[in-house]
Amino acid sequence: MAKYKRSDYELLRRRCAELKEAGWKQTSIAQALGLTEGWVSRTLKKYKENGEAGLVWRKPQGPACRLTQEQLKVRWSNFDGHVTCIN
């Protein structure tokens, strides 16, 4: 597998979509670009579902908050601006 900089991946996603539109198989795309078949498959799935917007890099969101809105209100209403560590 080839080594790419983080900034190269959006271009690689676009190239994957172009090659797929030209009739290439996923395996051939992965081999030609030095990527895994799984990466190519996920990229093409995003492209199929979202079009060009699916190829744009987005910062990962992280886990969803598990507190309810009420719990958040209570938590922040008690916050006095000082952070302490609890061991």
C-alpha positions as CSV (number, residue, x, y, z in Angstrom):
1,M,0.0,0.0,0.0
2,A,1.3,3.4,-1.0
3,K,1.9,6.2,1.6
4,Y,-0.1,9.4,1.1
5,K,-0.3,12.6,3.0
6,R,-3.6,13.4,4.6
7,S,-4.2,16.2,2.1
8,D,-4.0,13.8,-0.8
9,Y,-7.0,11.7,0.2
10,E,-9.7,14.0,-1.1
11,L,-8.0,13.9,-4.5
12,L,-7.8,10.1,-4.2
13,R,-11.5,9.9,-3.4
14,R,-12.3,11.9,-6.5
15,R,-9.9,9.8,-8.6
16,C,-11.6,6.6,-7.3
17,A,-15.0,8.0,-8.5
18,E,-13.6,9.0,-11.9
19,L,-12.1,5.5,-12.5
20,K,-15.3,3.8,-11.4
21,E,-17.3,6.0,-13.8
22,A,-14.8,4.9,-16.5
23,G,-15.8,1.3,-15.9
24,W,-12.9,0.2,-13.6
25,K,-13.5,-2.5,-11.0
26,Q,-12.9,-1.7,-7.3
27,T,-10.0,-4.2,-7.2
28,S,-8.2,-2.6,-10.1
29,I,-8.7,0.9,-8.6
30,A,-7.2,-0.2,-5.3
31,Q,-4.2,-1.7,-7.0
32,A,-3.6,1.2,-9.3
33,L,-3.8,3.8,-6.5
34,G,-2.1,1.7,-3.8
35,L,-5.1,1.6,-1.6
36,T,-7.0,-1.2,0.2
37,E,-10.2,-2.6,-1.4
38,G,-12.1,-1.7,1.7
39,W,-11.1,2.0,1.5
40,V,-12.1,2.1,-2.2
41,S,-15.4,0.4,-1.4
42,R,-16.3,2.8,1.4
43,T,-15.3,5.8,-0.8
44,L,-17.5,4.6,-3.7
45,K,-20.4,3.9,-1.3
46,K,-20.2,7.5,0.0
47,Y,-20.1,8.8,-3.6
48,K,-23.1,6.7,-4.6
49,E,-25.1,7.9,-1.6
50,N,-24.1,11.6,-1.5
51,G,-22.6,12.4,-4.9
52,E,-19.7,14.9,-5.0
53,A,-20.5,15.9,-1.4
54,G,-19.6,12.4,-0.2
55,L,-16.0,12.8,-1.5
56,V,-15.2,15.9,0.6
57,W,-13.2,15.4,3.8
58,R,-15.0,16.1,7.0
59,K,-13.6,16.2,10.5
60,P,-14.9,13.1,12.5
61,Q,-17.7,14.0,14.8
62,G,-16.8,11.8,17.8
63,P,-19.3,10.1,20.0
64,A,-22.7,11.5,20.5
65,C,-23.6,13.1,23.8
66,R,-25.5,10.7,26.0
67,L,-26.8,13.4,28.4
68,T,-30.3,14.7,28.0
69,Q,-30.9,18.4,27.5
70,E,-32.1,18.7,31.1
71,Q,-28.9,17.0,32.4
72,L,-26.8,19.4,30.4
73,K,-28.6,22.4,31.9
74,V,-28.1,21.2,35.4
75,R,-24.5,20.4,34.8
76,W,-23.6,23.8,33.3
77,S,-25.7,25.7,35.8
78,N,-23.5,24.3,38.6
79,F,-20.3,25.2,36.7
80,D,-18.4,28.0,38.3
81,G,-15.6,28.3,35.8
82,H,-13.0,26.3,37.7
83,V,-11.9,22.9,36.5
84,T,-10.7,20.3,39.0
85,C,-9.5,16.7,38.5
86,I,-11.2,14.0,40.4
87,N,-9.1,10.9,41.0
